C-alpha cells in the first residue's frame, strides 16, 4: 500500500542533552531539538495485519494537522518546528476515520465487526503505568502516538488498538451524505483536543461566560463551537488569516478580529464591559504573543487554557494571577473522561458542525502538496482521501 512517510536526520542541537531513554528508544522527547532536514514522500509500505487487540481500518478520511505542517517546516538551521514526542521514519496522520476491514483476537475487539465505521484516539496509552492508573492517560509514561512515533493514517490502511476506537454511528445518522460523515468523523480528534483543554483541564465555565479564543485554526474553530454549545454569552476570536476569520464567524464566533489591526486586550475589555474574560483559549501556538494579552483581560477567577504547541518561553506576571484569583492550565491530548464519545454525540446532535471548516480535499498521492498549501494558513481543515 501507499503511505506518506517522514524521515529526518537524528542530529541533536549542541545545547540539547539527549537522555538515556531517548538513546535507547530512538524517540525524541523534544522533536524540534533533535530532528533535522525532514523529508516527506509517498512510499510503498507493507499493508498492516491485525494483531491481538487490534483492528485494521481502511482509511476513509485523514485531516492535515498543524503538527504535520510543523514536520514539514523548519527553522533556519533545518530543525523541524514540532516540539513534542517523535520517532522517525514514520507514516504521519492522526486525525482520521475508517471502516473496519479486519478484527484481531482478544476481548478488546469484541464490540467491533467488519464494516463498523470508527474513529480513533491518537494517544496510545498503556493502561498500567502510574499516570494511566491514576486516570491520566494523556500523560502515559509509555506513550506512543499515532503518526508521531508509530505509523499513522495518511495511508490506505492502518492497524490500531481496538481500545482506542469509537463508533461514528451518531454522525452517520445526522449526515445523509456518507462522504461528509467520513470527513466529519475525521475531525473528532482535534475537536476532542479542544474539549479536553476547555472542560477537563480548565474545568469549563458557567453558562453566560465570556470566552476568548486566540487562533482560529481547527482547534480554535472547535473551541468556538464548544464554547457556544456550552452556553457562552459571548465568544470573541482573534485570527490573522482573513479566510479563517470568516469561518470563525460561520461557526458561531460573535466577534472576530485580526490581532495585528487591534490590541486584543483593549477589544476584550471593551466587549466585556470591563469585566474581562472568564476563559481564554490559547490555540494559536504563539504564547509569547497571546499570554501577555490574556493576562490583561483576566476576569476575577478567570482561566487560561493552553492548547497550542510552541517551543517558547513566556514572560508572565504572576501578581496578576494572584490578585485576579486566576489560573493557567496546560492541556495535552484528548483521551479519557468520555471525551471522544461526548464529542461524537455533540456532532450527531448538530452542536458542532465541522463540515463548515473543511476547505480542501486531496488524494493521498498529493498529500505533500496539501501540507504545502496549509503552510499558507488560508485553509481551516484539509482532508486527505486515500
RAQUIFEN-V969670 format. One record per residue. N is the residue number from 1. PSI is psi in radians with two decimals (NA if undefined). NEAR is the number of other C-alpha atoms within 12 Angstrom. D_FIRST is the distance of its C-alpha to the first C-alpha in Angstrom with 1 decimal. Layout:
BEGIN
N | PSI | NEAR | D_FIRST
N | PSI | NEAR | D_FIRST
END
This chain:
BEGIN
1 | 2.98 | 22 | 0.0
2 | 2.57 | 27 | 3.8
3 | 2.66 | 39 | 6.7
4 | 1.93 | 40 | 10.5
5 | 2.33 | 37 | 12.1
6 | 2.37 | 38 | 15.9
7 | 2.75 | 27 | 18.0
8 | 2.88 | 29 | 21.8
9 | 2.36 | 24 | 24.9
10 | 1.78 | 28 | 26.7
11 | 1.29 | 24 | 30.2
12 | 2.48 | 29 | 32.4
13 | 2.60 | 21 | 35.2
14 | -0.48 | 9 | 38.5
15 | -0.06 | 9 | 39.8
16 | 2.19 | 17 | 37.1
17 | 1.96 | 17 | 37.8
18 | 2.22 | 23 | 34.7
19 | 2.83 | 16 | 35.2
20 | -0.65 | 12 | 35.0
21 | -0.73 | 14 | 32.4
22 | -0.73 | 21 | 30.2
23 | -0.69 | 16 | 30.8
24 | -0.72 | 11 | 30.0
25 | -0.34 | 19 | 26.7
26 | 0.16 | 25 | 25.4
27 | 2.52 | 32 | 25.4
28 | 2.17 | 37 | 27.5
29 | -0.70 | 31 | 29.6
30 | 1.60 | 29 | 30.4
31 | -0.65 | 38 | 27.4
32 | -0.22 | 40 | 29.6
33 | -0.13 | 32 | 31.9
34 | -0.79 | 39 | 29.4
35 | 2.25 | 41 | 26.3
36 | 2.61 | 30 | 27.0
37 | 1.08 | 26 | 25.5
38 | 2.67 | 33 | 22.1
39 | 2.20 | 28 | 19.3
40 | 2.25 | 33 | 16.4
41 | 2.56 | 28 | 13.6
42 | 2.23 | 27 | 10.1
43 | 2.76 | 26 | 8.2
44 | 2.16 | 15 | 5.5
45 | 2.80 | 21 | 5.6
46 | 2.46 | 16 | 6.2
47 | 2.25 | 20 | 5.6
48 | 2.70 | 27 | 9.1
49 | 2.67 | 23 | 12.2
50 | 2.03 | 25 | 15.3
51 | -3.12 | 20 | 18.1
52 | 2.29 | 21 | 21.7
53 | 0.14 | 25 | 22.3
54 | 2.76 | 32 | 18.7
55 | 2.53 | 43 | 16.9
56 | 2.24 | 42 | 13.2
57 | 2.45 | 42 | 12.9
58 | 2.00 | 35 | 11.0
59 | 2.20 | 43 | 11.7
60 | -0.59 | 38 | 14.3
61 | 2.48 | 48 | 15.8
62 | 2.12 | 50 | 15.8
63 | 2.60 | 54 | 19.0
64 | 2.18 | 50 | 19.6
65 | 2.82 | 44 | 22.3
66 | -0.55 | 42 | 25.1
67 | -0.57 | 37 | 23.8
68 | -0.65 | 44 | 20.7
69 | -0.69 | 31 | 23.3
70 | -0.23 | 35 | 25.2
71 | -0.63 | 45 | 22.4
72 | -0.74 | 38 | 22.5
73 | 2.62 | 30 | 26.2
74 | 2.85 | 27 | 28.5
75 | 3.11 | 20 | 32.2
76 | -0.35 | 11 | 34.5
77 | 0.06 | 18 | 33.8
78 | 0.14 | 25 | 30.0
79 | 2.52 | 29 | 29.2
80 | 2.76 | 41 | 26.8
81 | -0.31 | 34 | 28.6
82 | 2.20 | 36 | 27.0
83 | -0.08 | 29 | 29.6
84 | -2.85 | 31 | 28.0
85 | 2.25 | 35 | 26.1
86 | 2.66 | 41 | 23.1
87 | 2.08 | 39 | 21.2
88 | 2.73 | 35 | 19.0
89 | 2.71 | 30 | 16.4
90 | 2.62 | 35 | 14.4
91 | 2.22 | 41 | 11.8
92 | 3.07 | 49 | 14.4
93 | 2.06 | 51 | 15.3
94 | 0.02 | 45 | 17.7
95 | 1.77 | 49 | 19.2
96 | 2.83 | 50 | 17.2
97 | 2.71 | 53 | 17.6
98 | 2.90 | 45 | 15.5
99 | 2.30 | 36 | 16.2
100 | 2.17 | 37 | 16.5
101 | -0.22 | 28 | 14.7
102 | 2.40 | 31 | 15.7
103 | 2.14 | 31 | 18.9
104 | 3.06 | 29 | 19.8
105 | 2.88 | 21 | 23.4
106 | 2.79 | 18 | 26.2
107 | -0.42 | 15 | 28.5
108 | -0.45 | 21 | 26.2
109 | 0.02 | 28 | 24.1
110 | -0.49 | 17 | 27.2
111 | 0.09 | 22 | 27.3
112 | 2.67 | 31 | 23.8
113 | 2.82 | 24 | 22.6
114 | 2.33 | 21 | 19.7
115 | -0.26 | 19 | 20.0
116 | 2.54 | 27 | 21.4
117 | 2.09 | 36 | 20.7
118 | 2.86 | 48 | 20.6
119 | 3.13 | 50 | 20.4
120 | 2.44 | 51 | 20.4
121 | 2.61 | 45 | 22.6
122 | -0.46 | 44 | 21.3
123 | 1.96 | 41 | 24.0
124 | 1.58 | 35 | 23.3
125 | 2.63 | 31 | 26.9
126 | -0.65 | 25 | 28.2
127 | -0.14 | 24 | 31.1
128 | -0.19 | 17 | 33.6
129 | 2.97 | 18 | 34.5
130 | -0.84 | 17 | 37.7
131 | -0.73 | 19 | 36.3
132 | -0.80 | 23 | 34.1
133 | -0.47 | 17 | 37.1
134 | -0.02 | 15 | 39.2
135 | 0.35 | 20 | 37.0
136 | 1.15 | 28 | 35.2
137 | -0.44 | 32 | 31.5
138 | -0.16 | 37 | 30.6
139 | 0.50 | 30 | 32.4
140 | 2.38 | 26 | 31.0
141 | -0.31 | 23 | 32.0
142 | 0.54 | 23 | 28.7
143 | 2.33 | 32 | 26.5
144 | 2.67 | 33 | 22.8
145 | 2.18 | 41 | 21.2
146 | 2.19 | 35 | 17.7
147 | -0.02 | 42 | 16.4
148 | -0.84 | 41 | 19.4
149 | -0.36 | 33 | 19.5
150 | 2.82 | 31 | 16.5
151 | 2.41 | 35 | 12.9
152 | -2.76 | 45 | 13.1
153 | 0.15 | 51 | 11.9
154 | 1.17 | 54 | 10.9
155 | 3.02 | 46 | 7.3
156 | -0.57 | 39 | 6.2
157 | 2.75 | 39 | 7.6
158 | 2.46 | 47 | 10.2
159 | 2.27 | 38 | 12.9
160 | 2.69 | 48 | 16.3
161 | 2.29 | 39 | 20.0
162 | -0.51 | 37 | 21.6
163 | -0.29 | 31 | 24.7
164 | -0.07 | 35 | 23.2
165 | 2.55 | 40 | 22.2
166 | 2.35 | 40 | 24.6
167 | 2.55 | 36 | 24.8
168 | 0.35 | 39 | 25.1
169 | -0.76 | 28 | 27.7
170 | -0.59 | 26 | 30.4
171 | -0.73 | 41 | 28.3
172 | -0.46 | 28 | 27.3
173 | -0.50 | 22 | 31.0
174 | -0.70 | 26 | 32.0
175 | 2.06 | 24 | 29.7
176 | -0.55 | 14 | 30.0
177 | 2.01 | 14 | 27.1
178 | -0.66 | 21 | 23.9
179 | -0.69 | 21 | 21.9
180 | -0.73 | 28 | 24.5
181 | -0.73 | 35 | 24.4
182 | -0.73 | 41 | 20.7
183 | -0.75 | 45 | 21.4
184 | -0.69 | 48 | 24.5
185 | -0.55 | 54 | 22.8
186 | -0.17 | 53 | 20.6
187 | 0.06 | 48 | 23.9
188 | -0.72 | 51 | 25.3
189 | -0.97 | 45 | 24.3
190 | -0.58 | 50 | 26.2
191 | -0.62 | 49 | 29.0
192 | -0.54 | 48 | 29.3
193 | -0.78 | 44 | 29.7
194 | -0.73 | 46 | 32.6
195 | -0.79 | 46 | 34.0
196 | -0.79 | 40 | 34.1
197 | -0.72 | 42 | 35.8
198 | -0.88 | 46 | 38.4
199 | -0.76 | 32 | 39.3
200 | -0.83 | 28 | 38.4
201 | -0.92 | 33 | 39.1
202 | -0.19 | 31 | 41.8
203 | 0.18 | 23 | 43.2
204 | -2.73 | 34 | 43.1
205 | 2.86 | 30 | 46.2
206 | 2.51 | 22 | 49.0
207 | 2.41 | 19 | 48.7
208 | 0.02 | 20 | 50.6
209 | 2.83 | 30 | 49.2
210 | 2.18 | 43 | 48.5
211 | 2.35 | 50 | 44.9
212 | 2.25 | 55 | 43.7
213 | 2.13 | 57 | 40.1
214 | 1.97 | 51 | 39.4
215 | 2.11 | 46 | 36.1
216 | 0.76 | 49 | 34.6
217 | -2.94 | 47 | 30.9
218 | -0.70 | 52 | 28.8
219 | -0.79 | 46 | 30.5
220 | -0.70 | 53 | 33.9
221 | -0.64 | 53 | 33.4
222 | -0.72 | 51 | 32.5
223 | -0.69 | 53 | 35.6
224 | -0.84 | 53 | 37.7
225 | -0.73 | 45 | 36.7
226 | -0.69 | 42 | 37.1
227 | -0.74 | 43 | 40.5
228 | -0.72 | 35 | 41.8
229 | -0.53 | 31 | 40.6
230 | 0.01 | 26 | 42.5
231 | 0.33 | 21 | 45.7
232 | 2.33 | 29 | 46.0
233 | -0.56 | 27 | 49.0
234 | 2.25 | 33 | 47.7
235 | 2.14 | 42 | 44.3
236 | 2.34 | 47 | 44.6
237 | 2.56 | 50 | 41.6
238 | 2.29 | 47 | 41.3
239 | 2.36 | 41 | 38.5
240 | -0.44 | 27 | 38.7
241 | 2.19 | 29 | 36.3
242 | -0.74 | 25 | 38.2
243 | -0.74 | 25 | 35.2
244 | -0.54 | 37 | 34.4
245 | -0.70 | 37 | 38.1
246 | -0.73 | 30 | 38.2
247 | -0.66 | 38 | 35.3
248 | -0.69 | 43 | 37.2
249 | -0.70 | 28 | 40.1
250 | -0.55 | 24 | 38.1
251 | 0.08 | 36 | 36.9
252 | -0.06 | 36 | 40.3
253 | 2.36 | 38 | 41.6
254 | -0.57 | 29 | 45.4
255 | 2.34 | 32 | 45.8
256 | 2.32 | 39 | 43.3
257 | 2.69 | 34 | 44.3
258 | 2.02 | 25 | 43.2
259 | -0.21 | 28 | 44.2
260 | -0.30 | 14 | 45.1
261 | -0.18 | 15 | 47.8
262 | 2.96 | 17 | 49.4
263 | 1.89 | 21 | 50.2
264 | -0.76 | 37 | 48.0
265 | -0.66 | 33 | 50.5
266 | -0.71 | 23 | 53.3
267 | -0.80 | 29 | 51.4
268 | -0.79 | 40 | 50.5
269 | -0.60 | 26 | 54.0
270 | -0.83 | 19 | 55.4
271 | -0.36 | 25 | 53.1
272 | 0.23 | 27 | 53.7
273 | 0.65 | 15 | 57.5
274 | -0.02 | 19 | 57.7
275 | -0.49 | 25 | 56.2
276 | 3.13 | 36 | 52.8
277 | 2.27 | 45 | 49.3
278 | -0.57 | 45 | 48.8
279 | 2.25 | 51 | 45.2
280 | 2.38 | 54 | 43.4
281 | 2.07 | 56 | 39.6
282 | 1.77 | 47 | 38.1
283 | 0.23 | 43 | 34.7
284 | -0.33 | 36 | 35.1
285 | 0.47 | 34 | 34.1
286 | 1.01 | 25 | 37.5
287 | -0.49 | 31 | 39.9
288 | -0.37 | 22 | 42.2
289 | -0.73 | 27 | 43.1
290 | -0.69 | 38 | 42.7
291 | -0.77 | 39 | 44.3
292 | -0.61 | 25 | 47.7
293 | -0.68 | 36 | 47.8
294 | -0.70 | 43 | 46.9
295 | -0.69 | 44 | 49.7
296 | -0.23 | 34 | 52.3
297 | 0.22 | 39 | 51.3
298 | 2.13 | 39 | 51.2
299 | 2.88 | 34 | 53.2
300 | 2.23 | 24 | 55.2
301 | 0.37 | 27 | 52.7
302 | 2.77 | 37 | 49.9
303 | 2.61 | 41 | 46.4
304 | 2.28 | 46 | 43.7
305 | 2.24 | 47 | 40.1
306 | 1.95 | 41 | 37.7
307 | -0.69 | 41 | 34.1
308 | 2.54 | 42 | 33.0
309 | 2.35 | 33 | 31.8
310 | 2.34 | 28 | 33.7
311 | 1.13 | 21 | 34.9
312 | 2.48 | 18 | 38.4
313 | 2.53 | 13 | 41.8
314 | 2.24 | 19 | 43.9
315 | 2.31 | 14 | 47.7
316 | 2.46 | 20 | 49.0
317 | 1.65 | 18 | 52.6
318 | -0.44 | 19 | 52.8
319 | -0.66 | 14 | 56.3
320 | -0.71 | 25 | 54.9
321 | -0.63 | 25 | 52.8
322 | -0.87 | 18 | 55.9
323 | -0.36 | 17 | 58.3
324 | 0.06 | 24 | 55.8
325 | 0.84 | 19 | 54.8
326 | 2.88 | 30 | 51.2
327 | 2.63 | 29 | 47.9
328 | 2.35 | 34 | 44.6
329 | 2.29 | 27 | 41.5
330 | 2.44 | 28 | 38.3
331 | 2.32 | 31 | 35.2
332 | 2.33 | 33 | 31.7
333 | -2.83 | 42 | 28.9
334 | 0.07 | 41 | 29.0
335 | 2.78 | 45 | 29.1
336 | 3.12 | 34 | 32.0
337 | 0.30 | 21 | 35.1
338 | 0.40 | 21 | 33.6
339 | -0.90 | 32 | 32.1
340 | -0.90 | 37 | 28.8
341 | -0.57 | 32 | 30.6
342 | -0.76 | 30 | 33.4
343 | -0.73 | 44 | 31.3
344 | -0.73 | 40 | 29.5
345 | -0.68 | 27 | 33.0
346 | -0.69 | 31 | 34.3
347 | -0.73 | 36 | 31.6
348 | -0.51 | 27 | 32.4
349 | -0.08 | 19 | 36.1
350 | 0.22 | 24 | 35.6
351 | -0.43 | 28 | 36.8
352 | 2.13 | 38 | 33.7
353 | 1.31 | 40 | 32.4
354 | -0.12 | 46 | 29.3
355 | -0.39 | 35 | 28.4
356 | -0.34 | 29 | 31.1
357 | -0.10 | 42 | 29.3
358 | 2.03 | 35 | 26.0
359 | 0.00 | 28 | 26.8
360 | 2.67 | 28 | 23.6
361 | 2.34 | 31 | 20.2
362 | 2.54 | 27 | 17.4
363 | 2.84 | 27 | 14.0
364 | -0.66 | 36 | 11.1
365 | -0.36 | 26 | 11.7
366 | 0.41 | 26 | 15.2
367 | -0.65 | 42 | 14.8
368 | -0.70 | 33 | 16.9
369 | -0.63 | 26 | 19.5
370 | -0.75 | 37 | 19.6
371 | -0.73 | 39 | 20.5
372 | -0.75 | 25 | 23.0
373 | -0.69 | 27 | 24.6
374 | -0.37 | 34 | 25.1
375 | -0.30 | 27 | 27.0
376 | -0.18 | 19 | 29.7
377 | 0.57 | 28 | 30.3
378 | -0.60 | 28 | 31.0
379 | 2.85 | 35 | 28.3
380 | -1.27 | 43 | 28.4
381 | 2.20 | 44 | 24.8
382 | 2.38 | 46 | 21.9
383 | 2.39 | 46 | 19.0
384 | 2.22 | 41 | 15.3
385 | 1.65 | 36 | 14.2
386 | NA | 33 | 10.4
END
